[in-house]
Amino acid sequence: MKRRIFAYPYIVWMILFIVAPMFFILYYAFTVNGSFTLTKFWATISDPQNYEVLWTSVVIAFKTTLICLLLGYPIAYILSNMRKSVAAFISVLFFVPMWMNFVLRTYAWQAILEYALPALFGWTDKTLTGTEAAVLTVLVYNFLPFMVMPLYNTLSKLDKSLIEASRDLGAGSFHTFTRVVLPLSIPGIVSGITMVFIPAITAFSVPVLIGNGNYDLYGNKIDRAFKILAESDYSTGSTLALILLVCVLISTVIMNRFDKEQAGGQLW
């Protein structure tokens, strides 16, 4: 009984920052000016433009996740084969930028892409912002550590005897990687994808600061709806948030199901 006392602060925290916000989202989604109505709710979920923006956000998030995976897996694999002291030091370097606020890092990249790099190459009348490549670059920079760390944790715990056994049985480096290392690292891949894909969908500051208004993503629509001081727009923003929440829950269930199917790191 005494041990349960230590759980009370976490219960209070969950009520204040998870349950209460969800309650207000549900409340505003189905009310306008304090009255229950489905008018704004149906108008929002039936607007095809919202789903077009959501699809664009999903595509951008997918590209970000894929690039992070292609960059992060080799980094994590190299780190897993280093001495633990060296790997730990390099891992800390990955997270040092994370100590700075997300928006501040994005502002820094805005200055780099708008002024520093064009000045370096003599492009006085050109800016590198406002393109999809710029948006993806900043998103990958911000989310790459969240791909590297789960992969590194999984790869560093692999049973090295399995790799040695594969090579003793005549398998080359490629077959050892594809038949032993890759299947066993799938839990880390799933965790990394989940930690990158879901936040990337809702990253609204990067499209605003780096996209120069050329990319209207889903997080931006929610942000604008809540900035308008009208309860009808609160209803729109809450409904958009519910749509996103359903999509996030579906993707999470799919990833967890896939992770369970690969539990134990079954070899091909």
N, C-alpha and C positions, 0 to 999 in steps of 0.2 A: 504493500500500500504506500509506503514511504517513497518508493521509487517512482510511483506515478506522479508525485508532486513535480518532478523534473520535467514531465511531459506537458504540464500546464502552460508554460510560456510558449511552447510551439503550437499548442492548440489555439491560444489567443492570437498568435501571429497568423495562423491559417485563417481564422475567422475574420480578422481585420483586413488582410491583404489578398485573400483568395475568395472566401465565401461572400463577404460583403460587396466587393466589386462585381462579382457575378450576379448578385441579387439586383444591383442597380442597373446592370446591363439588361437583364431580363425585364425589369420594371419599365425602363425607358423604351425598350423595343415594342412594348404592347400598350403604351399610354402616350397621349398627347395632351398637354396642359392638365395632367393629373387624371384624365378620363381614359378608361380602357377603350381601345379601338384597334382594329386590325388594318385600318386604311393605309397608314404609312408603312406598316410591316409588309403588306402585300404589294404596295407600290415599289418598295425597295427590292424585294426578292424577285419581282417580275420584270425588273429593268434589265434588259440584256447588256447594257453598257457596263454594269457592275461586274458581270461575269467575264466580259472582255478584258476589263482591267485586272480581274483576279487571274485570268489565264496568262496575261502578260507577266504578272508578278510570279506566277508559278514557273514560267519559262525562264525568267531571270534567275530565280532561286535555284532551278535545276542546273542551269549553266554554272552558277556560282559553286554549287555543291560538287559538280563534276570536276571543275578545275581544282577545287580544294582537295578532292580525292586523288587526282592525278599528281598533284604537287605534294600532298601530305603523306601519301603512302611511301614513296621513296625516302622522304625525310625521316619518317618514323622507323622505317626498316634499317636505315643507316644508324640511327640513334640506338636502336635495340641491339646492334652488334658492337657498340662502343663500350668502353669501360663505364661503369655506372656513375662514377664521379664526373667524368667528362660529359656524359649524356645528361646528367642532372643540371650541370652548368649551362649547357646549350638550351635545355628545356626552359630554364629560367629566363633566358634571353628572349624566347618566344613570347613569354607572358609579360615581360617588362612593358611593352606598349599597352597592354591591357590595363595597367594601373592608371592610365589616362582615360578620361571620359570619352565615350564613343563619338559624341558630337565634336569634341575638340580634335580628335584624330581625323575626323572627316574634314573639318575646317583646315587642318594642316595639309591634307591631300588637295584640297581646293586651291590653296596657295601654290603648292608644287605644280599642279597641272595648269593653272592659269598664268603663273608668273615665272616660277623658277625654271622649269624645263623649257618653255618657249624662249626665255632669255638666254639659257645655256646654248641652245642651237641657233640663236639669232632669228627666231620667228616672232618678230615684234608685233605683227598684225594677226597672230594666230593664237588660239587657246585650245587646250586639249580636253577641256570639259565639254559637256553637252553631247557626248557620244556614249553608245552602249559599252564600248571597250573601256571607257573611263569609269563608268558605273561598276562594271564587273571587276575592274582592277581594285577599286576601293573596297568593294564587298568581299573579295577574296582576301585582301590584306587584313580586314577586320575579323574574318571568320576562320582563316587558316589554322590558327592555334587550336580551335575547337575540333578540328579534324585530326590534327597531329597527335594530341594528347591521348584520346581513346585508342588510336592505332598503336601508339608507342606502348601504352600500358598492356595491350593485348599481345603485341609482338615480343615484348621483353619477358613475358611469362611463358612463352612457348617452350615445350620440352625439346631441348637441343638434341636429345638422343634420337628423336624421330627423324630429324634432318640428317644426322649421321647415319642412321639405318638406311635411309633412302639413298644416300650416296654410296654406302657399302654394297647395296643391291644393284648398283650400276646406273642409277638415275643421274642425269646431268643436272646442271644448275637450273635450267628452265623447267624441267619436269619436276624437280624437287620443289620449286617455288609454286608451280601451278597445282600440284597434287598434294602437297603437304602444307606449305606455309600459307598460301592463300585461303584454303578452306578453313584452317584453324584461326585465321585472323578475321573471319566474317563477323563475329560479335563486335569487334572494334570498328569494322566498316559500318555496320548498322548504327552503332552509337554515334559515330562521327557524322554520318548522313543526317541523323535525327537532330543533332546539335547544330548543324549548319543550315539545313534546308528550311526548317520551321522558322528560325529567326530571320532568315534572309527574305522570306515572303513579306514580313512586316517591317522591314528596314525602310523607314520613310525619310530619314534625314539625308541619306546618300543620294537618292534621286533628286531631292530639292537642291542640295548644295553642289553636287557633281553633274547631275543631269540637266541643269539650267532650265528646268521646266519642260524638257522634251520627253520625259518619262513620268507618266501619271500612274503610279503603282497603287496597290490596294491600301497600303498603310497610309498613303497620302490622302485618299478619299475619306478614310476614317478620321484622320487628323483634321481635315477641313470641316467635316460634319460637326465635330465636337467644338471647334473654335467658333462656330456661329452660335450666338447667344439666343437660340430659340429652341423650345422643347421639341418642336417638330423635327428639327435637325438632330437633336439628341436621339430621337427615335430612329432616324436614318442611320446614324453612326452606330447605335447599339445593334441594329439589325445587321449591318455590315459586319460588325464584330462577331455576331452569332454565326453568320455564314462562314466566316474565317475559322471560327472555333470548331465548327462541324468538320471542315476540311482538314484541320490540324488533327482532330481526334481520329478521323478516318486514316490519315497517313500514319499516325502513331500506331494504331491497331495493326495496320498492314506491316509496318516495320517490326513490331513486336512479334507478330505471328511468324514472319520470316526468320527472326532471330531465334525463336523457339524451335523452328524446324531445323536450324543449323546448330542447336545447342549441343555442346560436347565436341564441336569441331569435327564433324564427320568427314573422313577423307574420301576423295573421289575414287 
